[in-house]
Amino acid sequence: MQSSLELAEKEHRKMFEKITERAEEMKVHSFDSMVDQVLVVSATVYLEIIPVCEITRS
């Protein structure tokens, strides 16, 4: 029979692993979200600035 301390340590390790996994997931999602925002802004700038440059060059 395992002692209460051993059971508590095992549960603590499981919780710590889950927290670590979730933290990694959050980092990935945060990075993906940031990249998505940068792409949207870049596309918007491209679509608005390039035509203006083309008009002024003509």
OpenMM code with the backbone's topology and positions (N, CA, C; nanometers):
from openmm import Vec3, app, unit

residues = "MET GLN SER SER LEU GLU LEU ALA GLU LYS GLU HIS ARG LYS MET PHE GLU LYS ILE THR GLU ARG ALA GLU GLU MET LYS VAL HIS SER PHE ASP SER MET VAL ASP GLN VAL LEU VAL VAL SER ALA THR VAL TYR LEU GLU ILE ILE PRO VAL CYS GLU ILE THR ARG SER".split()
positions = [
    Vec3(0.0846, -0.1185, 0.0000),
    Vec3(0.0000, 0.0000, 0.0000),
    Vec3(0.0894, 0.1252, 0.0000),
    Vec3(0.0550, 0.2193, -0.0877),
    Vec3(0.1354, 0.3405, -0.0961),
    Vec3(0.0969, 0.4367, 0.0154),
    Vec3(0.1945, 0.5097, 0.0570),
    Vec3(0.1669, 0.6071, 0.1624),
    Vec3(0.0981, 0.7287, 0.1008),
    Vec3(0.0369, 0.8063, 0.1848),
    Vec3(-0.0314, 0.9280, 0.1398),
    Vec3(0.0663, 1.0245, 0.0749),
    Vec3(0.1871, 1.0293, 0.1260),
    Vec3(0.2888, 1.1185, 0.0710),
    Vec3(0.3252, 1.0777, -0.0721),
    Vec3(0.3403, 0.9474, -0.0947),
    Vec3(0.3720, 0.8990, -0.2292),
    Vec3(0.2594, 0.9310, -0.3265),
    Vec3(0.1370, 0.9113, -0.2837),
    Vec3(0.0213, 0.9429, -0.3686),
    Vec3(0.0147, 1.0921, -0.3996),
    Vec3(0.0408, 1.1733, -0.2995),
    Vec3(0.0390, 1.3181, -0.3191),
    Vec3(0.1482, 1.3610, -0.4169),
    Vec3(0.2666, 1.3009, -0.4044),
    Vec3(0.3768, 1.3330, -0.4952),
    Vec3(0.3425, 1.2928, -0.6386),
    Vec3(0.2800, 1.1772, -0.6542),
    Vec3(0.2413, 1.1306, -0.7869),
    Vec3(0.1382, 1.2263, -0.8486),
    Vec3(0.0409, 1.2665, -0.7719),
    Vec3(-0.0610, 1.3611, -0.8200),
    Vec3(0.0020, 1.4967, -0.8533),
    Vec3(0.0968, 1.5382, -0.7705),
    Vec3(0.1659, 1.6656, -0.7942),
    Vec3(0.2405, 1.6606, -0.9273),
    Vec3(0.3087, 1.5499, -0.9543),
    Vec3(0.3816, 1.5342, -1.0806),
    Vec3(0.2862, 1.5394, -1.1995),
    Vec3(0.1715, 1.4721, -1.1885),
    Vec3(0.0724, 1.4737, -1.2969),
    Vec3(0.0230, 1.6161, -1.3232),
    Vec3(-0.0088, 1.6875, -1.2161),
    Vec3(-0.0571, 1.8250, -1.2301),
    Vec3(0.0504, 1.9132, -1.2929),
    Vec3(0.1752, 1.8975, -1.2496),
    Vec3(0.2854, 1.9774, -1.3023),
    Vec3(0.3040, 1.9508, -1.4516),
    Vec3(0.2942, 1.8234, -1.4926),
    Vec3(0.3068, 1.7878, -1.6345),
    Vec3(0.1954, 1.8517, -1.7164),
    Vec3(0.0733, 1.8499, -1.6642),
    Vec3(-0.0391, 1.9109, -1.7354),
    Vec3(-0.0206, 2.0620, -1.7487),
    Vec3(0.0250, 2.1240, -1.6419),
    Vec3(0.0485, 2.2692, -1.6447),
    Vec3(0.1556, 2.3020, -1.7483),
    Vec3(0.2624, 2.2232, -1.7515),
    Vec3(0.3703, 2.2449, -1.8474),
    Vec3(0.3193, 2.2287, -1.9903),
    Vec3(0.2391, 2.1256, -2.0141),
    Vec3(0.1833, 2.1034, -2.1478),
    Vec3(0.0947, 2.2211, -2.1892),
    Vec3(0.0099, 2.2660, -2.0984),
    Vec3(-0.0806, 2.3770, -2.1296),
    Vec3(-0.0031, 2.5063, -2.1567),
    Vec3(0.1042, 2.5270, -2.0809),
    Vec3(0.1865, 2.6465, -2.1016),
    Vec3(0.2491, 2.6437, -2.2409),
    Vec3(0.2955, 2.5281, -2.2833),
    Vec3(0.3537, 2.5148, -2.4172),
    Vec3(0.2469, 2.5400, -2.5242),
    Vec3(0.1268, 2.4860, -2.5034),
    Vec3(0.0173, 2.5085, -2.5984),
    Vec3(-0.0150, 2.6573, -2.6089),
    Vec3(-0.0166, 2.7235, -2.4950),
    Vec3(-0.0474, 2.8667, -2.4945),
    Vec3(0.0587, 2.9453, -2.5698),
    Vec3(0.1852, 2.9084, -2.5537),
    Vec3(0.2926, 2.9758, -2.6253),
    Vec3(0.2738, 2.9609, -2.7754),
    Vec3(0.2414, 2.8400, -2.8196),
    Vec3(0.2220, 2.8141, -2.9622),
    Vec3(0.1037, 2.8940, -3.0140),
    Vec3(-0.0080, 2.8930, -2.9394),
    Vec3(-0.1265, 2.9661, -2.9839),
    Vec3(-0.1016, 3.1162, -2.9847),
    Vec3(-0.0289, 3.1652, -2.8874),
    Vec3(0.0018, 3.3077, -2.8825),
    Vec3(0.0881, 3.3474, -3.0016),
    Vec3(0.1865, 3.2653, -3.0332),
    Vec3(0.2738, 3.2936, -3.1471),
    Vec3(0.1949, 3.2893, -3.2767),
    Vec3(0.1109, 3.1856, -3.2934),
    Vec3(0.0290, 3.1747, -3.4138),
    Vec3(-0.0633, 3.2950, -3.4280),
    Vec3(-0.1218, 3.3363, -3.3171),
    Vec3(-0.2111, 3.4513, -3.3188),
    Vec3(-0.1360, 3.5774, -3.3598),
    Vec3(-0.0153, 3.5942, -3.3070),
    Vec3(0.0651, 3.7112, -3.3414),
    Vec3(0.1011, 3.7092, -3.4894),
    Vec3(0.1398, 3.5939, -3.5401),
    Vec3(0.1757, 3.5817, -3.6817),
    Vec3(0.0545, 3.6137, -3.7681),
    Vec3(-0.0615, 3.5634, -3.7305),
    Vec3(-0.1835, 3.5927, -3.8056),
    Vec3(-0.2089, 3.7427, -3.8110),
    Vec3(-0.1921, 3.8106, -3.6985),
    Vec3(-0.2141, 3.9548, -3.6950),
    Vec3(-0.1137, 4.0281, -3.7831),
    Vec3(0.0108, 3.9858, -3.7802),
    Vec3(0.1139, 4.0485, -3.8635),
    Vec3(0.0810, 4.0282, -4.0109),
    Vec3(0.0361, 3.9101, -4.0461),
    Vec3(0.0009, 3.8837, -4.1858),
    Vec3(-0.1155, 3.9701, -4.2317),
    Vec3(-0.2153, 3.9866, -4.1471),
    Vec3(-0.3298, 4.0699, -4.1817),
    Vec3(-0.2859, 4.2144, -4.2011),
    Vec3(-0.2062, 4.2655, -4.1107),
    Vec3(-0.1586, 4.4037, -4.1214),
    Vec3(-0.0722, 4.4191, -4.2465),
    Vec3(0.0145, 4.3237, -4.2725),
    Vec3(0.1009, 4.3300, -4.3904),
    Vec3(0.0184, 4.3305, -4.5181),
    Vec3(-0.0810, 4.2453, -4.5243),
    Vec3(-0.1669, 4.2398, -4.6425),
    Vec3(-0.2418, 4.3711, -4.6599),
    Vec3(-0.2903, 4.4268, -4.5508),
    Vec3(-0.3636, 4.5536, -4.5573),
    Vec3(-0.2728, 4.6649, -4.6068),
    Vec3(-0.1533, 4.6722, -4.5531),
    Vec3(-0.0576, 4.7746, -4.5957),
    Vec3(-0.0245, 4.7552, -4.7427),
    Vec3(-0.0010, 4.6329, -4.7832),
    Vec3(0.0318, 4.6050, -4.9230),
    Vec3(-0.0816, 4.6494, -5.0143),
    Vec3(-0.2033, 4.6140, -4.9777),
    Vec3(-0.3174, 4.6478, -5.0630),
    Vec3(-0.3459, 4.7978, -5.0672),
    Vec3(-0.3105, 4.8699, -4.9631),
    Vec3(-0.3373, 5.0133, -4.9592),
    Vec3(-0.2195, 5.0966, -5.0092),
    Vec3(-0.0987, 5.0566, -4.9807),
    Vec3(0.0186, 5.1367, -5.0146),
    Vec3(0.0635, 5.1127, -5.1592),
    Vec3(0.0670, 4.9893, -5.2038),
    Vec3(0.1173, 4.9590, -5.3382),
    Vec3(0.0352, 5.0302, -5.4457),
    Vec3(-0.0980, 5.0264, -5.4407),
    Vec3(-0.1728, 5.0994, -5.5436),
    Vec3(-0.1427, 5.2498, -5.5430),
    Vec3(-0.1229, 5.3086, -5.4269),
    Vec3(-0.0906, 5.4511, -5.4180),
    Vec3(0.0432, 5.4774, -5.4860),
    Vec3(0.1398, 5.3896, -5.4623),
    Vec3(0.2728, 5.4054, -5.5249),
    Vec3(0.2614, 5.3907, -5.6756),
    Vec3(0.1793, 5.2988, -5.7213),
    Vec3(0.1610, 5.2795, -5.8650),
    Vec3(0.0958, 5.4019, -5.9289),
    Vec3(-0.0001, 5.4626, -5.8606),
    Vec3(-0.0694, 5.5814, -5.9128),
    Vec3(0.0279, 5.6982, -5.9209),
    Vec3(0.1097, 5.7155, -5.8180),
    Vec3(0.2023, 5.8289, -5.8176),
    Vec3(0.3146, 5.8097, -5.9193),
    Vec3(0.3468, 5.6856, -5.9528),
    Vec3(0.4493, 5.6595, -6.0513),
    Vec3(0.3989, 5.6859, -6.1932),
    Vec3(0.2701, 5.6698, -6.2153),
    Vec3(0.2132, 5.6879, -6.3490),
    Vec3(0.2106, 5.8320, -6.3938),
] * unit.nanometer
topology = app.Topology()
chain = topology.addChain("A")
for resn in residues:
    res = topology.addResidue(resn, chain)
    for name in ("N", "CA", "C"):
        topology.addAtom(name, app.Element.getBySymbol(name[0]), res)
